[in-house]
Amino acid sequence: MNLVDRLKPLNTPFILVAVVLLLAVLTALVDISLLTRIITVMFVSLIMVLGLQLYMGNSGILSFAHIGFMGIGAYTSVLFSMTPTAKELSNPNLYPFLIPLHMPFLPSLLIGALVAAFIAAVVGYPLMRLSDAAAVITTFALLVIINVVLVHWDRVTNGPRTLFGVDNYTTLWTSVTFCVITIFAVYLFKESRIGLRLRATRDDAYAAASIGINMVMMRWLAFIGSAFIAGVGGALWAHFITSFSPYSFYLTETFVVLAMLVIGGPYSVSGAVVGTLVVTAAREILRAIENYVNILQVFPQGFFGFTEVVLAIVLIVILVYRPTGIMGSRELRWPQKLPKV
């Protein structure tokens, strides 16, 4: 068996990684600060979308709580990575025992992701018994609960006020590195036994139960993995933006991440990547149009919300005419060999 045949089961993540690396190299070569910022945020968004695809794509259940776990990862990692002086300046009400904590970026990121995964493990198990509308409503309720805690626990999060003084550790290549790791991790999960069993419960829960598949356990493991990736994305985002509030992890960001996954196709890893690229490009074009109209002062009261409205319309059209998104359940693969005659 040659090398190509050995790598064929992984041809999809290799293709996706090649696309990501090509974008990163081109961005680095162009070396425009605004473009670098846009692409870096896009890679962090891609990590978030991939994390959502791990759970939603394989279980078939929409999870609104995903952005909440992003917020948990962001605040936890920042508490461990900020210097004691920065903590005292940005949050005078912080618990005294948290002030001297100071660790490097990578351990802080890992702790943030683990805390998000731990909370998902604790609160998620009973929710995994629910399906359809009940499951969606409970995950939305969980998002609301997380947001209320972040807003009002001022001795940890600085409450509704902006938390500042975060060190900028997330660069273009940092985001690319974690993006590559996430692509492989999510694809390998999809092709693993757990992923196959989880999709079996998605397609026919009764048939899956009849052959001994524990639906609750499969969903729970995917939910934990999804929250871990969301925590990683939140930590990367926090150390790139460097100042944020709990409102950054609520409905607006939830809508954007869901739009990326649904438009691209929730049932494939390739769909998550394609959707993120398409929506990011569309948002930047629409924002440019919105800013240009405001500069010309075509509307005396201002021209705002154009980007969100158009994106929402596109999402509705996709759901009506192509519910499975651009890619559907297909993955990008190398061309297959033609059969010998």
N, C-alpha and C positions, 0 to 999 in steps of 0.2 A: 504494500500500500504506500503510495507516494505522499508527499507532504500536503498536496492539495486535497487529496481524499481525506486525510486525517483532520484537516481544518474545516472541511465542508460543513459539519454540524454547527460551526461557529461563524459561518460566513456572514450572517445577518449582523451580529455585533461588530464584526470587522469592517463591514461597509459603513455602518453608522458612525463608528469611531473615525474612519477615514474622512467622512464628511465633516465631523466636528473638528478634527485636527487641521483639515484644509481651511476651514473658516478661521481658526485661530491663527494659523500661519499667515494667511492673507491680511488679517487684521493687524498682526504685528508688523508686517511689511509696510502697510499703508501708514501706520503710526499716527493716526488722528485720534486725539484724546476722546472726543465725543463718540466716535465709532467704537473705540476700545471699551468705553463705558457701556454702550448699548449691547455689545456682544458679550461682555462679562455678565451683565444682568440676564441676558438671554440664556447663557449656560447655567446660571443658578436656577432660572425658571425651568429649564429642561430637567434638572435634577428633581425639582418639585413635581413636575408632570410625570416623570418616570416613576417616582414614588407612588403617586396616585394610581398610575396604570398597574402597578404591581398588585394592588388590592382591587380596584374597581374593574380593571380589565379581566382579571381572572375569576373574580367572584360575581361580576355582573351587578354589584351593588354600589350605588353612588355614596361617597363619603364626603360630607361637608366639613368634617372635623379636621381634615388634612392640614389646612392653613393654621388651625389652632396649634397643632403639634409643631408647625414651623415656628410659631411665636414662642413656644416653650423652649425649643432648641436655641433660638436666638437669645432670649433673656438668660438662660442658664449658661451658655457659653460665654456670654459677655461678663457675667458675674465672676467667672473664673479667670478671664483673660485681662480684664481692666486692672490698671494699677491702683493701689490703695488711695493715692491722691486724687485720681480721676473719679473714683467712686464717691469720695467725700464731697467733691465739687458738684457732681451731677445728681447725686441722691443723698441729701443730708439726713433723710429718715432711714437710711439703710441699717439693717440689723448690725450691731457691732461685730459679731463673729464673722460676718461676711466680708468686712473691709480688708483684713490682711490677706485674704485668699488671692493668690496671683500665680497663674500657671501659663506656660507657653500656649500658642494658638492651637496646635493640633490636639493636645490633651483636652483643652477646653472644648473644642469642637466635638470630640468623642464623648465627653461627659454630657454635653447638651443633647446629643443624639440619643444617648443611653437613657437619660431622664425622660425624654419624649417617648421612647419605646416602653419604658417602665410604666409610665402613666397610661399608655395605650393598653398595656397588658392588664393593668389593674381594672380599668373601667370598661375595657372592650369585651371581655369574655361573655358577660351576660347579654351584651348587645348583638353578639354573633348569632344568636338564636332567631333573630328577627329577619324578615325578608321584605322585599318590595317597598311599599310606601312607609310602613312602620320603621324599617331600617333607615330610610332616608331622613325621616323626621327626627329620629333619635340622634343621628349624627349631627344634624343641624342644631339640635338642642345642646349637644356636647360642645359644638363650636361656640354657642352663646355663653355657656358656662365658663369655658376657658377664657373668652374675651372679658367677661365680668370679673373674673379673678385677676387677670392682667391689669385691668383698669383700676381696680380698687385695692390691690395689694401693694400700696405705695412703698412699704418698707422693703420691698424686693424689686419692684418694677419701676418705681418712681411714679406710680399711678398713671393718670391720663396725660401727664406731662411728658415732654420729649426727653428721652435718655440720650445724653451726649457724652463725648469723651472716649468713644470706642476707637481702638487702634485699627488702622486700615491694613489688615493682613490678606484680604482676598484680592488677588491679582488676576489677570487674564489667565495665566498658566495654572494658578491654583484652582480656579473654577474648571478649567479644561481637565486637569488631572482627576478631580472628583467626578466630573461628568463621564469620563471614560470608564472609571471604576463602576459607576452606577449603571451605565449601559450594560456592561457585562453581567453585573450582579442581577439586574432585573430580568435579563434574557435567560440567564442560567436558572433563575427561580421559575420562570415560565416553563422551561423545558424539564424541570425536575419532577420527581414523583409528587411532591406537594402541589406544584403548579398544575400538573395534569389532573390530580384528584380534585383540586379546587375548581377547575374548569368543568369537570364532570358534574359537580354539584350545581354549577351555574346552568348547565344545559338541561339537566334533569335531576332534581334533588332526590326524588323518590327512587329512581334507578340507581343513583350513586349510593344511597343508603342501603339498598338491597344487596349490594356487593360489599358492604362493610366499611364504606368511607365515612369517616367522622366529619360531617360538614362543619360543625361548630369549631372543632380544633383546626381544620384547614383554614377557615376564615380568620380565626384568631391569630394564627401564625403570620398570615399575610398582612393582617392589620398591624401587627407589631413591626414587621419589616417595613411597611409603608410609613409608619410613624418615625422609625429610625432614620429613613432617608429624608423625611420632612425635617427632622431635627438637624441633619447635616446641611440641608438647603437653607434653613433658617440661620444657622451659625455663619455660613458663608455670606449670606445676604447682610446680616448685621455687621460683619466686619468689612463689608464693602461700602454700605451706606453710612455707617459710623454714627448716625443719630436717627432715632425712630421712636414711635409711640405704639401703644397696643392697637391703635386703630389701623396700623399697617398690616395687621394680621386678621382681617375681618372680611366683610362681604366683597369689597372691591377686588382684593387679591384672589379671593375664592372664585369669583366670576372669571377672572383672567385665566387662572390655571385650569378650570373646568372647560373653558372655551378652547384652550390649546389642545386638551386631550380629546374632547368631543369632535372638534373639527378635523383633527388628524386621524382619529380612529382609536377608540379606547381598547380595542381587543388585540392590538399588536404594539410591540415596542417601537417598530418603525413608525406607526401612526403617532405615537407620542413625540418622536423627533420631528416628523414632518409638520405636525400641528404647531409645535413650538416655533419652528422656523417661519411658517406661514403667518401665524398670528403676530409674531414679533415684527416681521416686515410690514404687515398691514397696519399695525398700531403706529409705527414710526411714520409711515406715509400719511396716515390720517391725522396724526399730530402736526405734521408739517403743514398740511392743508389748513387745519384749524388755526395754527399760529399765523399763517400767511393772511387768512381772512381777518383775524384780529388786528394785525398790523395795518391792513388797508382800511380798517374801521368800516367795513361794509354794514355791520349791524351796530347801531349806537350803543346798545346795551351789552355788547360783547357776544361772542360766538363760542359757547362752551358746551361740552358733552357730546360733541360730534363723533369723537373716536369711540366712545362707549356705545352710542346709539347704533352706529354702523356695525360695530362688532356684534352687538346683540341681534341685529337683523340677520347678519350672516349666520350666526349660530342657529337662529330659528329656521332659516332656509335649509341649512344642513340637516337639522333634526327632522324636517318635514320630508325632504326629498332623498336624503342619504343618511339615515340614522346611524349607520356604522362608520361614518366619517370618510375621509379621503382614501385611506388605506384599507378600511374595513378590518378584516382579520388577517390580511396578507402581510407578510414580512418581505423586506427587500432581500433578495438572494442573488448569488452569482448565477449566470446562465448555466442551465443544465447541459450536460453533454448530449449531443445527438446520438441516437442509437445507431449502431453499426449495421449496415445493410449486408 
